[in-house]
Amino acid sequence: MSTPPTQPPTVQTSRKPVLLIVDDEPGPRESLRFIFKDRYECALATCGREGIEYARAHPVDVAILDVKMPDLSGIEVLRELKEIDPCIECVLLTGYETIETARAAIHFGAAEYLNKPFDVFAIREIIQKCLERSQQRRNTEANLQALQQMNDELSRTLAENARTETAKILSAGVVHEINNPLTIIAGYVQLLNRDLAKLANGDSGISQTLQQRLAVIQREIQHCRDIAQRFLRFSRSPAADFELVDVAPLIDDAALLLRAHPDAGQVQILAQSHYPSLPLRANPVEIIQILLNLGVNALHAMNGKGTLRFTADRAFHLPHHYLHQSAVFDPRIPLVGIAVTDTGCGIAPENIEKVLKPHFTTKPHGTGLGLAIVGELINKYRGAISVESVVGQGTTFNLYLPMAV
């Protein structure tokens, strides 16, 4: 179980704020150092390139840049500093003010644009305000990173809890599924005991019957083993690393596990792959989780009857509209298509765009998290999902995932 996320931190530092002064003239450079040396750690650079190299190697809070320098202009240095660290606040100084230069300074993110000679009190106040803005930006950036980390932790916890909950629901059905072949095995063992007694009494014609009964026992034992192995494969904690997997066994696993679901009833659950090999680089447990979440959602819409079908194929014909897609989904690359089709009650048109949103549900006791997790995992796998639904006839969810090539 994951530890609950903590509050986002505020950036705290015991170091003195760093003021980078870039000016090719020693007079203004030293004057600025003298003004700010008590409050700031002053880093001096005699040209634009020297200032840029310093910023690449050291933290900088505020920079004062001379506009006119022999190697690079203050505007060019400003652009480079903002690329290195957008939180650096830059003040430009010039003795040759033009409207074009001022516009360029503002365009590239200068905090202030001052003329030489500068007023000491004014520049102190300006640099102080720049420092406050820089620190505020760093705090905001750190908080955003912490919030993203919290969101990632919550997503992992949510997916893990959903997988555990699904495993709990399936476990009762798995026991039921295993009990059926065990009952057959027990009955055939009794018949074997009777046949063995006949064999001991010299009935040589019983040997073929014995072989047939043993074949049935072996088949049912294999059935039990398949159910147990697939359930265990799903219920164990998923590995962190991706591996090369084929889709066909995954849709088979999902179909078999869903047959053990208490809501399966008389639903016919089928799985079919139309392509010899459909490789994905993925965590197989997470792909099965996607299929199970879609499958369980379908079972809830079918009231114990109808057909639920998983179909895998190359995705050649893509829709014009996706219900959801990863920000980096690329429809031009080879894709695996997985369709999950049911003959249930369908989705009302006004609800289609909402089904992947967290906590949206039309079920009285639903959490609205199953399909939301599908959306999160689609993002993780750089995929997309579309939906077709007709009220009273059924629904098809189409998954599009990058093929491993």
Beta strands, then each sheet from edge to edge (+ up, - down):
strand 1: 18-22
strand 2: 41-45
strand 3: 62-66
strand 4: 89-94
strand 5: 112-115
strand 6: 243-246
strand 7: 268-273
strand 8: 279-282
strand 9: 307-314
strand 10: 324-325
strand 11: 335-342
strand 12: 384-390
strand 13: 394-402
sheet 1: 2+ 1+ 3+ 4+ 5+
sheet 2: 6+ 8-
sheet 3: 7+ 9+ 11- 13+ 12- 10+
end
